[in-house]
Amino acid sequence: MAQNSYSPYSGFKVGAALRLTSGEVVIGTNVENVSYGLTMCAERSALVRAVSEFGPTIRIAAVAVANLNNAASPPCGACRQMLAEFVLPDASVAFPAADGVRVMRFSEVLPLAFDMKLK
């Protein structure tokens, strides 16, 4: 998926895959914009696609991030917060890290997510 990246400004090509609890796998890539602030990360791209294709009741069981730049790339803060709306707390998140591929539970990746849902 990272090969489909539109990243003419940074050259940082990222792809992401979300495995839903239904077993479906949804993929996305980063799409940059000259304003940078309007850039869409691969994780959010996959998330928007998942909701568009399968509806707002989706739940994410696993997240995988990859890039073609041989660089660490955990999900950014905006992606973590967006994923928090749909991801299971114990979902695995795999991403390139400085010491190789790291796999963590989502609750470890975003321990203090902003959450308005009543428990």
C-alpha positions, 0 to 999 in steps of 0.5 A, spaced: 500 500 500 505 504 501 507 504 494 501 508 492 502 513 497 502 520 494 508 524 498 511 529 493 513 533 499 516 529 504 517 523 500 515 518 506 511 513 503 506 509 508 501 504 508 497 501 513 492 495 514 486 494 519 484 487 521 476 488 523 473 484 528 469 481 522 475 478 519 475 484 513 482 487 512 482 494 510 488 498 507 490 505 506 496 510 504 498 517 506 496 522 501 499 529 502 497 536 501 501 542 500 498 545 506 501 539 510 496 540 515 491 537 510 495 531 509 492 524 510 496 519 514 495 512 512 492 509 518 486 515 518 486 513 510 484 506 512 480 508 517 475 512 513 475 507 508 473 501 513 467 506 516 465 508 508 465 500 506 462 497 512 459 502 517 460 506 523 459 499 527 466 496 525 471 494 530 478 494 529 482 488 532 489 489 529 493 495 526 499 494 521 503 500 519 509 499 514 513 504 510 518 504 504 523 509 508 526 504 513 524 509 518 521 508 525 513 510 524 508 509 529 502 511 528 502 519 530 497 522 535 492 524 530 491 517 528 492 514 535 486 518 537 482 517 531 483 509 531 481 510 539 474 511 537 473 504 533 479 500 536 479 494 541 483 496 547 487 489 546 488 490 539 495 489 536 499 495 533 505 493 529 509 498 526 516 499 524 521 502 530 528 504 531 530 497 533 525 493 528 518 491 528 514 493 534 508 490 536 504 493 542 497 493 545 493 499 543 492 501 550 499 501 550 500 506 544 495 511 547 494 510 554 490 516 556 485 517 550 480 522 550 474 518 550 467 521 551 463 514 551 460 513 558 462 506 561 
